[in-house]
Amino acid sequence: MSDTRNSPAINVSTRSGKRRLILVATSAMVLLVCLTATFLTRGAMSNLPNRNQHSGLVDQQPWLTASSLANLAVSAEEKQCAREAERLADHEVDQAFAMALRQAAMETTVLSGPALDIQNKVKNLGLQVKEDQANVDGLIRQIAPKQGTAAQDSLGDNLDEAKAQLQLDTDEMNDASDDLARASGGDKLTRIQQELANREAAMQKYDSQANSAGEPAVTSVKHFGTLAARIGGWFDQRSRMASLQQAQSQTEEDIAALTAQHAILDAQSSAATAKIRNQTGEVAGVDAKSKLAGMAHAHDLAQVHSILEDRLDTEKQLSTVYAKWSAQVALQHRTVRHLALQSMAWIAALILVAVLVWWLVQALLDRAERNSTVDRRSLHTLRTVVSLAIQAITLVLVLLMIFGAPSQMPTILGLGAAGLTVVFQDFILAFFGWFVLMGPNGIRVGDWVEINGVGGEVVEVGLFRTSMLETGNWTDKGHPTGRRVRFMNSFAVTGQYFNFSTVGQWMWDEINVNLPASEGTYQTVEDIHKAVLDLTQKDVKLAEAEWKGADRQHALGQFSAAPSVNMRPAASGIDILVRYVTRAGDRFETRNKLNQAVIELLHKPPDLAPQEQQPAVSSH
């Protein structure tokens, strides 16, 4: 029943886990696709201006393209090509404006329909204005010789009326002229002139911005000193080549369009010339005005034809410049690709050298392990340290080759040092703790110490770690437990440690003897005291001499190393506690000698000691 109840929960958990896994996988895939697409379309912001972006009557695309490409030029050779492209594009656009102005003027000379009626009205009003002006001038001449008469007043009124009529006819003629300009295409001519004025103002602003000459291509390529910079430069050059190829394609399209216009204009010029020849060959019925208009029209077509040929030649030169520029970028592209491959080769060589060095070190360590010249644990530690060091050095060198040295090196070193100090603070404290432990008040190999509750005999004081053999309680057993304790030096420095191996490594030890109450107990105590004095006399003198030397150095009180024998009542008799001074390293040997002496005293022959119960002897 329990399995049946738990199975739905397990299924739900499994389904939710699968959904989370699918969600994570989908998000990761979308992120990867977006990042890849962003990288591949990174040059979208630097595309050439679209031809449809310019809504004017004159196509200024050649100049817009050349000016936008000029910002992409890097080397001196590229900047020279950019300046040449700008010069040709500027000339082509100027010729385009000249051609557009002339064509607009040609369109206004041939009128029909309402435009022709408005033109006739303008002509009639012009004649009327001339008559009004002549009338005004005549009245002025008439008034001058008749000053001061009644006729002068009458002529003055007529003059004012004539001037008013002149003003009315002039205003009407101006309005008709505006209507004629709009109907005959004069508004187009005005717009073209306005565009030309705007272009001239923009060109003056553009010319005021001086461009740097740049460095030669070989020198500019050498700035890509790292692998990342070379790869980035390689992709940037691909984008530049694509833009140049796009500009060249647009120029080729313009050449094709101008060629088609040239063919149409040739046909129009041929037709106009043939028409003039036919009119010249006629003997009678030829309108002189029509003939002159045809000749003027043919002349205008010839001028437009000349401008168009100039534009066509300029576009061809511009296409050649773009091809030369693209070839220069392609040369730099190959150079940067060569440098990138060279950097990759250096990185591969560095990794190969690191692997070979690692193999060599491993072989040397294996040989040392086979010869048993070094401890196996030390070899394992050394193997790990060397492997990590080789990997870290190789990684740092590879990163330097890929990204180069950081620009803010002092700041980075400071932050790195602070971070390493925080991370390796235990090792740093352990290193300086070694100097503390090796100082005059520190510990040495062979000392019996207690460090933060762990007691034992010191067997090694390393640069970072200290090792000792763990023992039991100092006043109880004092035997090694067989465990080797290793700890960081900071463990002892930040905590507390006791060194029981003081000056001369002297320490107090004791033995305990239990005697039954009898008449000879006091004599036995005296005999034990005398035996202890005899056995420890030499150690007592040495200990007192060393302690007195320490007293004089540090101005401490007097110490006595004489043994003592104390009696305590017990349930089974009397406990005798014997305390004495001995060297830390000789404590077990001295204790055995004293125990042997006490046992011999307690086991004297019956004639020397009364019959009594054998005492019990214990030592601590």
Secondary structure in CASP SS format (residue, H / E / C, confidence):
PFRMAT SS
TARGET T0000
AUTHOR 0000-0000-0000
METHOD secondary structure of the structure
MODEL  1
M C 1.00
S H 1.00
D H 1.00
T H 1.00
R H 1.00
N H 1.00
S H 1.00
P H 1.00
A H 1.00
I H 1.00
N H 1.00
V H 1.00
S H 1.00
T H 1.00
R H 1.00
S H 1.00
G H 1.00
K H 1.00
R H 1.00
R H 1.00
L H 1.00
I H 1.00
L H 1.00
V H 1.00
A H 1.00
T H 1.00
S H 1.00
A H 1.00
M H 1.00
V H 1.00
L H 1.00
L H 1.00
V H 1.00
C H 1.00
L H 1.00
T H 1.00
A H 1.00
T H 1.00
F H 1.00
L H 1.00
T C 1.00
R H 1.00
G H 1.00
A H 1.00
M H 1.00
S H 1.00
N C 1.00
L C 1.00
P C 1.00
N C 1.00
R H 1.00
N H 1.00
Q H 1.00
H C 1.00
S C 1.00
G C 1.00
L C 1.00
V C 1.00
D C 1.00
Q C 1.00
Q H 1.00
P H 1.00
W H 1.00
L H 1.00
T H 1.00
A H 1.00
S H 1.00
S H 1.00
L H 1.00
A H 1.00
N C 1.00
L C 1.00
A C 1.00
V C 1.00
S E 1.00
A H 1.00
E H 1.00
E H 1.00
K H 1.00
Q H 1.00
C H 1.00
A H 1.00
R H 1.00
E H 1.00
A H 1.00
E H 1.00
R H 1.00
L H 1.00
A H 1.00
D H 1.00
H H 1.00
E H 1.00
V H 1.00
D H 1.00
Q H 1.00
A H 1.00
F H 1.00
A H 1.00
M H 1.00
A H 1.00
L H 1.00
R H 1.00
Q H 1.00
A H 1.00
A H 1.00
M H 1.00
E H 1.00
T H 1.00
T H 1.00
V C 1.00
L C 1.00
S C 1.00
G C 1.00
P H 1.00
A H 1.00
L H 1.00
D H 1.00
I H 1.00
Q H 1.00
N H 1.00
K H 1.00
V H 1.00
K H 1.00
N H 1.00
L H 1.00
G H 1.00
L H 1.00
Q H 1.00
V H 1.00
K H 1.00
E H 1.00
D H 1.00
Q H 1.00
A H 1.00
N H 1.00
V H 1.00
D H 1.00
G H 1.00
L H 1.00
I H 1.00
R H 1.00
Q H 1.00
I H 1.00
A H 1.00
P H 1.00
K H 1.00
Q C 1.00
G C 1.00
T C 1.00
A H 1.00
A H 1.00
Q H 1.00
D H 1.00
S H 1.00
L H 1.00
G H 1.00
D H 1.00
N H 1.00
L H 1.00
D H 1.00
E H 1.00
A H 1.00
K H 1.00
A H 1.00
Q H 1.00
L H 1.00
Q H 1.00
L H 1.00
D H 1.00
T H 1.00
D H 1.00
E H 1.00
M H 1.00
N H 1.00
D H 1.00
A H 1.00
S H 1.00
D H 1.00
D H 1.00
L H 1.00
A H 1.00
R H 1.00
A H 1.00
S C 1.00
G C 1.00
G H 1.00
D H 1.00
K H 1.00
L H 1.00
T H 1.00
R H 1.00
I H 1.00
Q H 1.00
Q H 1.00
E H 1.00
L H 1.00
A H 1.00
N H 1.00
R H 1.00
E H 1.00
A H 1.00
A H 1.00
M H 1.00
Q H 1.00
K H 1.00
Y H 1.00
D H 1.00
S C 1.00
Q C 1.00
A C 1.00
N C 1.00
S C 1.00
A C 1.00
G C 1.00
E E 1.00
P C 1.00
A H 1.00
V H 1.00
T H 1.00
S H 1.00
V H 1.00
K C 1.00
H C 1.00
F C 1.00
G C 1.00
T C 1.00
L H 1.00
A H 1.00
A H 1.00
R H 1.00
I H 1.00
G H 1.00
G H 1.00
W H 1.00
F H 1.00
D H 1.00
Q H 1.00
R H 1.00
S H 1.00
R H 1.00
M H 1.00
A H 1.00
S H 1.00
L H 1.00
Q H 1.00
Q H 1.00
A H 1.00
Q H 1.00
S H 1.00
Q H 1.00
T H 1.00
E H 1.00
E H 1.00
D H 1.00
I H 1.00
A H 1.00
A H 1.00
L H 1.00
T H 1.00
A H 1.00
Q H 1.00
H H 1.00
A H 1.00
I H 1.00
L H 1.00
D H 1.00
A H 1.00
Q H 1.00
S H 1.00
S H 1.00
A H 1.00
A H 1.00
T H 1.00
A H 1.00
K H 1.00
I H 1.00
R H 1.00
N H 1.00
Q H 1.00
T H 1.00
G H 1.00
E C 1.00
V C 1.00
A C 1.00
G C 1.00
V C 1.00
D C 1.00
A H 1.00
K H 1.00
S H 1.00
K H 1.00
L H 1.00
A H 1.00
G H 1.00
M H 1.00
A H 1.00
H H 1.00
A H 1.00
H H 1.00
D H 1.00
L H 1.00
A H 1.00
Q H 1.00
V H 1.00
H H 1.00
S H 1.00
I H 1.00
L H 1.00
E H 1.00
D H 1.00
R H 1.00
L H 1.00
D H 1.00
T H 1.00
E H 1.00
K H 1.00
Q H 1.00
L H 1.00
S H 1.00
T H 1.00
V H 1.00
Y H 1.00
A H 1.00
K H 1.00
W H 1.00
S H 1.00
A H 1.00
Q H 1.00
V H 1.00
A H 1.00
L H 1.00
Q H 1.00
H H 1.00
R H 1.00
T H 1.00
V H 1.00
R H 1.00
H H 1.00
L H 1.00
A H 1.00
L H 1.00
Q H 1.00
S H 1.00
M H 1.00
A H 1.00
W H 1.00
I H 1.00
A H 1.00
A H 1.00
L H 1.00
I H 1.00
L H 1.00
V H 1.00
A H 1.00
V H 1.00
L H 1.00
V H 1.00
W H 1.00
W H 1.00
L H 1.00
V H 1.00
Q H 1.00
A H 1.00
L H 1.00
L H 1.00
D H 1.00
R H 1.00
A H 1.00
E H 1.00
R H 1.00
N H 1.00
S C 1.00
T C 1.00
V C 1.00
D C 1.00
R H 1.00
R H 1.00
S H 1.00
L H 1.00
H H 1.00
T H 1.00
L H 1.00
R H 1.00
T H 1.00
V H 1.00
V H 1.00
S H 1.00
L H 1.00
A H 1.00
I H 1.00
Q H 1.00
A H 1.00
I H 1.00
T H 1.00
L H 1.00
V H 1.00
L H 1.00
V H 1.00
L H 1.00
L H 1.00
M H 1.00
I H 1.00
F H 1.00
G C 1.00
A C 1.00
P C 1.00
S C 1.00
Q C 1.00
M H 1.00
P H 1.00
T H 1.00
I H 1.00
L H 1.00
G H 1.00
L H 1.00
G H 1.00
A H 1.00
A H 1.00
G H 1.00
L H 1.00
T H 1.00
V H 1.00
V H 1.00
F C 1.00
Q H 1.00
D H 1.00
F H 1.00
I H 1.00
L H 1.00
A H 1.00
F H 1.00
F H 1.00
G H 1.00
W H 1.00
F H 1.00
V H 1.00
L H 1.00
M C 1.00
G C 1.00
P C 1.00
N C 1.00
G C 1.00
I C 1.00
R C 1.00
V C 1.00
G C 1.00
D C 1.00
W E 1.00
V E 1.00
E E 1.00
I E 1.00
N C 1.00
G C 1.00
V E 1.00
G E 1.00
G E 1.00
E E 1.00
V E 1.00
V E 1.00
E E 1.00
V E 1.00
G C 1.00
L C 1.00
F C 1.00
R E 1.00
T E 1.00
S E 1.00
M E 1.00
L E 1.00
E E 1.00
T E 1.00
G C 1.00
N C 1.00
W C 1.00
T C 1.00
D C 1.00
K C 1.00
G C 1.00
H C 1.00
P E 1.00
T E 1.00
G E 1.00
R E 1.00
R E 1.00
V E 1.00
R E 1.00
F E 1.00
M E 1.00
N H 1.00
S H 1.00
F H 1.00
A H 1.00
V H 1.00
T H 1.00
G C 1.00
Q C 1.00
Y E 1.00
F E 1.00
N E 1.00
F C 1.00
S C 1.00
T C 1.00
V H 1.00
G H 1.00
Q H 1.00
W E 1.00
M E 1.00
W E 1.00
D E 1.00
E E 1.00
I E 1.00
N E 1.00
V E 1.00
N E 1.00
L E 1.00
P C 1.00
A C 1.00
S C 1.00
E C 1.00
G C 1.00
T H 1.00
Y H 1.00
Q H 1.00
T H 1.00
V H 1.00
E H 1.00
D H 1.00
I H 1.00
H H 1.00
K H 1.00
A H 1.00
V H 1.00
L H 1.00
D H 1.00
L H 1.00
T H 1.00
Q H 1.00
K H 1.00
D H 1.00
V H 1.00
K H 1.00
L H 1.00
A H 1.00
E H 1.00
A H 1.00
E H 1.00
W H 1.00
K H 1.00
G H 1.00
A H 1.00
D H 1.00
R H 1.00
Q H 1.00
H H 1.00
A C 1.00
L C 1.00
G C 1.00
Q C 1.00
F C 1.00
S C 1.00
A C 1.00
A C 1.00
P C 1.00
S E 1.00
V E 1.00
N E 1.00
M E 1.00
R E 1.00
P E 1.00
A E 1.00
A C 1.00
S C 1.00
G E 1.00
I E 1.00
D E 1.00
I E 1.00
L E 1.00
V E 1.00
R E 1.00
Y E 1.00
V E 1.00
T E 1.00
R E 1.00
A H 1.00
G H 1.00
D H 1.00
R H 1.00
F H 1.00
E H 1.00
T H 1.00
R H 1.00
N H 1.00
K H 1.00
L H 1.00
N H 1.00
Q H 1.00
A H 1.00
V H 1.00
I H 1.00
E H 1.00
L H 1.00
L H 1.00
H C 1.00
K C 1.00
P C 1.00
P C 1.00
D C 1.00
L C 1.00
A C 1.00
P C 1.00
Q C 1.00
E C 1.00
Q C 1.00
Q C 1.00
P C 1.00
A E 1.00
V E 1.00
S E 1.00
S E 1.00
H C 1.00
END
